[in-house]
């Protein structure tokens, strides 16, 4: 099969790395600028309000709070109870300058972790490829929205990187703690529980993380005087999950796309989560049979989570492990197919397609590209397990 000449590939890598570095700078500066404007940091301010209510022993939901002031309207938070104690590092010192500084520092730490992951995974092809890996995740277009709105997506993915690095070093307890912290956004963190099942000794980390989340949930309910059974009943029976249809085109994930086409949001969510479980289990079985590398397993988890769980475009950063895996295969194989896959997947993330063309059709096309990439990774994983990998086993 024809392969791209190596010298040409090296030049392409240098050019692409430079372009992505410029794109990353533009996206991040734009996000920071919007965050300081009047409508900016909307989500961050909402989380600050929810944490302030929680700190006053009021659960931030009209449906379950039993001690709100008469006539008081509460925000109906979509976050699980354990998330409110986890907000403390950002909001415990107030919702002004201290909040902005804490949020900014955590995002910088997350970006450094993401850049280090990309650099080390692609360093096998030279430092130019390593630099490409370092900027590839940072140049995802909707990182701008993360900063502009005050979302926790970059922070969560930085924690996932620390989880994976800890697993590779055999530090399963720390991996469990980092994963539990990343679960502040469960629609991001949940799918990355699967790597814990790769090795028997790693499962201790998952149990520790689940125990930590359970303890924080019980504490949050006790602190706000909300019965856990009432909260479970609300999430299982009374919540209509209409929030999954959010977004301009109402198609930012499979569930929201189905809901936009007329399906009840609860049914759409159940079907999409069922598909996620099936594909995740299939990936895990292939991993157990040594047919997938750990990086490819993580990449498929990322795609499955992004496509099938409720998301908006500001969560696209969770796809960066898949982006690194696809780029790694293209760099190593140098075939037209691998280049085409890397180009399609990369452009779907580096260009804000669903913002430029706000239709459910465009959203569906982007989701399809990501699913095709997942199948491609499972069928042609290539050489992505290397000695310098953050995911090496000890």
RAWO-V996923 format. One record per residue. N is the residue number from 1. PSI is psi in whole degrees, -180 to 180 (999 if undefined). D_LAST is the distance of its C-alpha to the last C-alpha in Angstrom with 2 decimals. Layout:
n:N psi:PSI d_last:D_LAST
n:N psi:PSI d_last:D_LAST
//
This chain:
n:1 psi:141 d_last:36.01
n:2 psi:140 d_last:36.99
n:3 psi:149 d_last:34.31
n:4 psi:131 d_last:34.80
n:5 psi:141 d_last:35.37
n:6 psi:-45 d_last:32.49
n:7 psi:-39 d_last:34.78
n:8 psi:-41 d_last:36.10
n:9 psi:-41 d_last:32.67
n:10 psi:-41 d_last:31.82
n:11 psi:-41 d_last:35.04
n:12 psi:-40 d_last:34.41
n:13 psi:-45 d_last:30.98
n:14 psi:-45 d_last:32.65
n:15 psi:-46 d_last:35.50
n:16 psi:-41 d_last:33.41
n:17 psi:-40 d_last:31.14
n:18 psi:-44 d_last:34.35
n:19 psi:-42 d_last:35.99
n:20 psi:-34 d_last:33.08
n:21 psi:-43 d_last:32.90
n:22 psi:-42 d_last:36.61
n:23 psi:-43 d_last:36.24
n:24 psi:-44 d_last:33.51
n:25 psi:-43 d_last:35.80
n:26 psi:-48 d_last:38.76
n:27 psi:-44 d_last:37.10
n:28 psi:-40 d_last:35.61
n:29 psi:-41 d_last:38.86
n:30 psi:-45 d_last:40.88
n:31 psi:-42 d_last:38.83
n:32 psi:-40 d_last:39.21
n:33 psi:-46 d_last:42.94
n:34 psi:-35 d_last:43.56
n:35 psi:-26 d_last:41.72
n:36 psi:-1 d_last:44.35
n:37 psi:176 d_last:47.26
n:38 psi:-48 d_last:49.27
n:39 psi:-4 d_last:47.52
n:40 psi:163 d_last:44.06
n:41 psi:33 d_last:41.26
n:42 psi:-50 d_last:42.94
n:43 psi:-37 d_last:39.85
n:44 psi:-41 d_last:38.71
n:45 psi:-34 d_last:42.19
n:46 psi:-41 d_last:42.14
n:47 psi:-36 d_last:38.89
n:48 psi:-41 d_last:40.54
n:49 psi:-44 d_last:43.54
n:50 psi:-41 d_last:41.48
n:51 psi:-38 d_last:39.64
n:52 psi:-41 d_last:43.02
n:53 psi:-44 d_last:44.45
n:54 psi:-43 d_last:41.48
n:55 psi:-22 d_last:41.90
n:56 psi:13 d_last:45.55
n:57 psi:29 d_last:44.51
n:58 psi:121 d_last:45.59
n:59 psi:128 d_last:43.27
n:60 psi:63 d_last:43.50
n:61 psi:127 d_last:45.00
n:62 psi:-26 d_last:48.66
n:63 psi:-26 d_last:47.88
n:64 psi:-17 d_last:46.23
n:65 psi:133 d_last:47.26
n:66 psi:-3 d_last:49.93
n:67 psi:27 d_last:50.87
n:68 psi:156 d_last:51.52
n:69 psi:149 d_last:54.77
n:70 psi:129 d_last:57.79
n:71 psi:-2 d_last:57.85
n:72 psi:132 d_last:54.44
n:73 psi:123 d_last:52.44
n:74 psi:151 d_last:48.70
n:75 psi:136 d_last:46.01
n:76 psi:87 d_last:44.52
n:77 psi:139 d_last:40.85
n:78 psi:5 d_last:38.53
n:79 psi:146 d_last:35.55
n:80 psi:161 d_last:34.27
n:81 psi:-34 d_last:35.25
n:82 psi:-17 d_last:31.87
n:83 psi:-31 d_last:32.00
n:84 psi:-43 d_last:34.94
n:85 psi:-32 d_last:33.28
n:86 psi:-17 d_last:30.36
n:87 psi:-13 d_last:33.00
n:88 psi:-44 d_last:33.87
n:89 psi:-25 d_last:31.97
n:90 psi:-39 d_last:34.06
n:91 psi:-7 d_last:37.37
n:92 psi:-23 d_last:37.83
n:93 psi:18 d_last:39.72
n:94 psi:170 d_last:42.10
n:95 psi:28 d_last:42.39
n:96 psi:-125 d_last:43.65
n:97 psi:-40 d_last:42.21
n:98 psi:-40 d_last:39.52
n:99 psi:-45 d_last:38.25
n:100 psi:-41 d_last:38.28
n:101 psi:-47 d_last:36.44
n:102 psi:-45 d_last:33.70
n:103 psi:-42 d_last:33.31
n:104 psi:-44 d_last:33.31
n:105 psi:-40 d_last:30.69
n:106 psi:-36 d_last:28.30
n:107 psi:-39 d_last:28.92
n:108 psi:-44 d_last:28.32
n:109 psi:-41 d_last:24.94
n:110 psi:-42 d_last:24.12
n:111 psi:-39 d_last:25.35
n:112 psi:-42 d_last:23.31
n:113 psi:-42 d_last:20.06
n:114 psi:-43 d_last:21.30
n:115 psi:-41 d_last:22.36
n:116 psi:-40 d_last:19.08
n:117 psi:-52 d_last:17.30
n:118 psi:-41 d_last:20.04
n:119 psi:-48 d_last:20.14
n:120 psi:-30 d_last:16.56
n:121 psi:-28 d_last:16.68
n:122 psi:1 d_last:19.99
n:123 psi:-19 d_last:19.72
n:124 psi:-25 d_last:19.26
n:125 psi:14 d_last:23.03
n:126 psi:166 d_last:24.08
n:127 psi:-26 d_last:24.64
n:128 psi:-43 d_last:27.39
n:129 psi:-37 d_last:25.13
n:130 psi:-42 d_last:22.66
n:131 psi:-37 d_last:25.71
n:132 psi:-45 d_last:26.66
n:133 psi:-36 d_last:23.37
n:134 psi:-36 d_last:23.88
n:135 psi:-13 d_last:27.40
n:136 psi:-47 d_last:27.13
n:137 psi:-36 d_last:26.10
n:138 psi:-22 d_last:28.47
n:139 psi:6 d_last:31.33
n:140 psi:126 d_last:31.35
n:141 psi:-42 d_last:35.02
n:142 psi:7 d_last:35.01
n:143 psi:-28 d_last:32.88
n:144 psi:-42 d_last:36.41
n:145 psi:-32 d_last:37.31
n:146 psi:-49 d_last:34.34
n:147 psi:-39 d_last:35.79
n:148 psi:-41 d_last:39.40
n:149 psi:-19 d_last:39.24
n:150 psi:46 d_last:36.77
n:151 psi:163 d_last:34.07
n:152 psi:14 d_last:30.57
n:153 psi:-47 d_last:28.84
n:154 psi:-41 d_last:27.19
n:155 psi:-45 d_last:26.10
n:156 psi:-41 d_last:24.54
n:157 psi:-30 d_last:22.58
n:158 psi:-40 d_last:21.35
n:159 psi:-36 d_last:20.08
n:160 psi:-41 d_last:18.44
n:161 psi:-44 d_last:16.55
n:162 psi:-36 d_last:15.42
n:163 psi:-48 d_last:14.48
n:164 psi:-40 d_last:12.32
n:165 psi:-40 d_last:10.71
n:166 psi:-39 d_last:10.15
n:167 psi:-43 d_last:8.66
n:168 psi:-28 d_last:6.11
n:169 psi:0 d_last:5.43
n:170 psi:11 d_last:6.01
n:171 psi:73 d_last:9.57
n:172 psi:-32 d_last:11.40
n:173 psi:-46 d_last:14.75
n:174 psi:-37 d_last:14.87
n:175 psi:-42 d_last:13.95
n:176 psi:-39 d_last:16.90
n:177 psi:-46 d_last:19.12
n:178 psi:-40 d_last:18.62
n:179 psi:-43 d_last:19.28
n:180 psi:-41 d_last:22.33
n:181 psi:-38 d_last:23.62
n:182 psi:-22 d_last:23.29
n:183 psi:4 d_last:25.39
n:184 psi:-29 d_last:28.35
n:185 psi:91 d_last:29.02
n:186 psi:-28 d_last:28.14
n:187 psi:-16 d_last:29.22
n:188 psi:-52 d_last:26.26
n:189 psi:-30 d_last:23.60
n:190 psi:-45 d_last:24.38
n:191 psi:-22 d_last:23.02
n:192 psi:12 d_last:19.56
n:193 psi:-24 d_last:19.25
n:194 psi:-39 d_last:18.51
n:195 psi:-25 d_last:14.78
n:196 psi:-23 d_last:14.42
n:197 psi:0 d_last:15.81
n:198 psi:-44 d_last:13.32
n:199 psi:146 d_last:11.52
n:200 psi:-41 d_last:13.70
n:201 psi:-19 d_last:11.70
n:202 psi:-20 d_last:11.58
n:203 psi:-22 d_last:15.37
n:204 psi:-38 d_last:15.97
n:205 psi:-40 d_last:15.42
n:206 psi:-44 d_last:18.05
n:207 psi:-40 d_last:20.39
n:208 psi:-45 d_last:20.17
n:209 psi:-43 d_last:20.93
n:210 psi:-40 d_last:23.77
n:211 psi:-40 d_last:25.11
n:212 psi:-42 d_last:25.24
n:213 psi:-40 d_last:27.11
n:214 psi:-43 d_last:29.44
n:215 psi:-42 d_last:30.26
n:216 psi:-36 d_last:31.04
n:217 psi:-45 d_last:33.19
n:218 psi:-42 d_last:35.15
n:219 psi:-45 d_last:35.66
n:220 psi:-40 d_last:36.91
n:221 psi:-44 d_last:39.33
n:222 psi:-42 d_last:40.57
n:223 psi:-35 d_last:41.01
n:224 psi:6 d_last:43.07
n:225 psi:45 d_last:44.86
n:226 psi:129 d_last:43.80
n:227 psi:127 d_last:43.37
n:228 psi:-36 d_last:39.98
n:229 psi:-36 d_last:41.98
n:230 psi:-40 d_last:44.12
n:231 psi:-42 d_last:41.16
n:232 psi:-43 d_last:39.69
n:233 psi:-41 d_last:43.17
n:234 psi:-48 d_last:43.55
n:235 psi:-32 d_last:40.33
n:236 psi:-35 d_last:40.98
n:237 psi:-33 d_last:44.75
n:238 psi:-29 d_last:46.32
n:239 psi:127 d_last:44.09
n:240 psi:-5 d_last:45.28
n:241 psi:27 d_last:42.19
n:242 psi:-18 d_last:44.55
n:243 psi:-19 d_last:42.15
n:244 psi:-14 d_last:40.06
n:245 psi:11 d_last:43.02
n:246 psi:157 d_last:42.79
n:247 psi:159 d_last:42.98
n:248 psi:-41 d_last:45.78
n:249 psi:-4 d_last:45.43
n:250 psi:35 d_last:44.08
n:251 psi:36 d_last:41.52
n:252 psi:-3 d_last:38.26
n:253 psi:172 d_last:36.30
n:254 psi:-43 d_last:37.21
n:255 psi:-44 d_last:38.60
n:256 psi:-32 d_last:40.72
n:257 psi:-44 d_last:41.92
n:258 psi:-40 d_last:43.10
n:259 psi:-37 d_last:44.74
n:260 psi:-26 d_last:46.44
n:261 psi:10 d_last:47.89
n:262 psi:-6 d_last:49.48
n:263 psi:145 d_last:47.01
n:264 psi:135 d_last:46.77
n:265 psi:-37 d_last:43.69
n:266 psi:-44 d_last:42.57
n:267 psi:-43 d_last:42.81
n:268 psi:-40 d_last:41.15
n:269 psi:-42 d_last:38.21
n:270 psi:-44 d_last:37.86
n:271 psi:-43 d_last:38.02
n:272 psi:-39 d_last:35.50
n:273 psi:-35 d_last:32.99
n:274 psi:-42 d_last:33.60
n:275 psi:-39 d_last:32.80
n:276 psi:-43 d_last:29.57
n:277 psi:-41 d_last:28.51
n:278 psi:-49 d_last:29.51
n:279 psi:-39 d_last:27.65
n:280 psi:-43 d_last:24.52
n:281 psi:-41 d_last:24.69
n:282 psi:-43 d_last:25.39
n:283 psi:-41 d_last:22.33
n:284 psi:-41 d_last:20.13
n:285 psi:-44 d_last:21.88
n:286 psi:-36 d_last:21.31
n:287 psi:-43 d_last:17.59
n:288 psi:-28 d_last:17.62
n:289 psi:10 d_last:19.60
n:290 psi:29 d_last:17.08
n:291 psi:-6 d_last:19.80
n:292 psi:145 d_last:18.06
n:293 psi:166 d_last:15.02
n:294 psi:-41 d_last:13.20
n:295 psi:-41 d_last:15.20
n:296 psi:-39 d_last:18.34
n:297 psi:-46 d_last:17.88
n:298 psi:-40 d_last:17.68
n:299 psi:-44 d_last:20.62
n:300 psi:-40 d_last:22.65
n:301 psi:-44 d_last:22.10
n:302 psi:-45 d_last:23.46
n:303 psi:-45 d_last:26.46
n:304 psi:-44 d_last:27.25
n:305 psi:-42 d_last:27.23
n:306 psi:-38 d_last:29.41
n:307 psi:-39 d_last:31.83
n:308 psi:-16 d_last:32.44
n:309 psi:154 d_last:32.10
n:310 psi:123 d_last:34.81
n:311 psi:163 d_last:34.26
n:312 psi:175 d_last:36.26
n:313 psi:-24 d_last:35.57
n:314 psi:-7 d_last:34.10
n:315 psi:7 d_last:30.94
n:316 psi:-20 d_last:30.35
n:317 psi:-23 d_last:27.55
n:318 psi:-13 d_last:25.29
n:319 psi:-1 d_last:25.60
n:320 psi:-31 d_last:23.91
n:321 psi:-37 d_last:20.55
n:322 psi:-39 d_last:22.92
n:323 psi:-44 d_last:24.85
n:324 psi:-41 d_last:21.93
n:325 psi:-44 d_last:21.00
n:326 psi:-42 d_last:24.70
n:327 psi:-40 d_last:25.13
n:328 psi:-41 d_last:22.17
n:329 psi:-43 d_last:23.79
n:330 psi:-42 d_last:27.17
n:331 psi:-39 d_last:26.10
n:332 psi:-41 d_last:24.56
n:333 psi:-35 d_last:27.27
n:334 psi:35 d_last:30.29
n:335 psi:156 d_last:32.41
n:336 psi:-39 d_last:35.14
n:337 psi:-46 d_last:33.55
n:338 psi:-35 d_last:30.19
n:339 psi:-41 d_last:32.20
n:340 psi:-40 d_last:34.45
n:341 psi:-43 d_last:31.66
n:342 psi:-40 d_last:30.02
n:343 psi:-47 d_last:33.52
n:344 psi:-45 d_last:34.49
n:345 psi:-44 d_last:31.35
n:346 psi:-46 d_last:31.35
n:347 psi:-33 d_last:35.07
n:348 psi:-19 d_last:34.88
n:349 psi:-37 d_last:32.71
n:350 psi:-21 d_last:34.06
n:351 psi:130 d_last:37.68
n:352 psi:67 d_last:38.88
n:353 psi:-45 d_last:40.50
n:354 psi:-9 d_last:41.06
n:355 psi:-34 d_last:42.74
n:356 psi:-36 d_last:44.93
n:357 psi:96 d_last:45.98
n:358 psi:78 d_last:46.10
n:359 psi:155 d_last:46.68
n:360 psi:-29 d_last:44.96
n:361 psi:-45 d_last:45.16
n:362 psi:-43 d_last:43.01
n:363 psi:-44 d_last:40.48
n:364 psi:-38 d_last:40.44
n:365 psi:-43 d_last:40.00
n:366 psi:-43 d_last:36.97
n:367 psi:-39 d_last:35.38
n:368 psi:-42 d_last:36.16
n:369 psi:-43 d_last:34.47
n:370 psi:-39 d_last:31.25
n:371 psi:-41 d_last:31.48
n:372 psi:-40 d_last:32.17
n:373 psi:-38 d_last:29.07
n:374 psi:-44 d_last:26.99
n:375 psi:-43 d_last:28.61
n:376 psi:-45 d_last:28.13
n:377 psi:-39 d_last:24.38
n:378 psi:-30 d_last:24.11
n:379 psi:-25 d_last:26.40
n:380 psi:66 d_last:25.26
n:381 psi:-28 d_last:21.62
n:382 psi:-172 d_last:21.56
n:383 psi:91 d_last:18.83
n:384 psi:5 d_last:16.70
n:385 psi:104 d_last:13.12
n:386 psi:164 d_last:12.65
n:387 psi:-28 d_last:10.43
n:388 psi:1 d_last:11.80
n:389 psi:143 d_last:11.34
n:390 psi:-18 d_last:10.78
n:391 psi:13 d_last:9.32
n:392 psi:147 d_last:6.54
n:393 psi:145 d_last:3.77
n:394 psi:999 d_last:0.00
//
